[in-house]
Amino acid sequence: EAQRLSAVADYASLAVWKSQLLEQAQEADRAKGRFLATMSHELRTPLTALAGYEELLVDSVLGPLSDSQREVLDRMHHVTQHLSALIEDVLAFTSLETGGEIVRPTDFLAADLLTAVAAGVQPLADDKDLTLVVESAAKPIRMTSDIDKARQALVNLAGNAVKFTERGEVRLSLGASDDGHQVCFTVTDTGIGIAASDLQRLFRPFTQLDSGLTRRHGGTGLGLYISQRLAALLGGRIDVDSQPGAGSMFRLVLPREYPPRPTTASGAGKQRRICTCRPEARAQSSRVCARPMSAIPATITRSSTASGPVRRTRTSRSTSG
């Protein structure tokens, strides 16, 4: 009897010790979040002031500028934009981790969201001499969701596509499921692609596949993680279809109405199949589904795909390869 009581006491002591360790770890995690949020806000304030001074100089408010001075200011602009993007990623990360994100649904056209995202990544594509193609469904798709969060998720996907594509094109397309309950925003590139062994690491925070001192591409490694968390927050998901050397396809699938309608298990499976790639498109590719745990120079043509007629917008930039 004494041995049993001693064993029970040991187990109770161990349980208390583990509970204390868990509490300490959670408190350390909260402290990390508070530190990141505070530092990000402190960094953003002088960066905003710096951007304001830059605007004054660019607009020649303080006097005329030479070509060499404008070149320096252009480089300064790119640096401040890069730093601002890093800070915004950290702020978004801390907000998601602490549960501070609130969904504010509004009614909007899905094509307007796609156009806004394209306009945002167009300068990045131009810098790399990439062709940016925008395909929108012929019939307007109106949806109810948080447009700011959907835009942030889609901008991260499109920005990554441009970042990891050296030649060719980045394609943004829009479609809907057969039952009309889901809207699919697809980002396809002709970049380096992703190996099957790396797919499961894509959505981990602070993770980059080319990590290390010799990595070629910058960033915090938070973009895909933030997009995945925002998609889950909006009741959606992100699908990935990629093949090394042949490019990648990321698809943001969102419910047409927020909050999403409840579906049965069989209905959910049907919707999942609708929003995957056509088998003939990437028969040898690897796939993973991430689930919860008009300022463009263009010519308009009509074309038809297996999913129906689309309006195709192609930028006037030429490809480099």
Secondary structure by P-SEA (a helix, b strand, c coil): caaaaaaaaaaaaaaaaaaaaaaaaaaaaaaaaaaaaaaaaaaaaaaaaaaaaaaaaaacccccccaaaaaaaaaaaaaaaaaaaaaaaaaaaaaaaacccccbbbbbbaaaaaaaaaaaaaaaaaaabbbbbbbbbccbbbbbcaaaaaaaaaaaaaaaaaaaccccbbbbbccccccccbbbbbbbccccccccccccccccccccccccccccccccccaaaaaaaaaaaaccbbbbbbbccccbbbbbbbbcccccccccaaaaaaaaaaacccccccccbbbbbbccccccbbbbbbbcccccbbbbbbccccccc
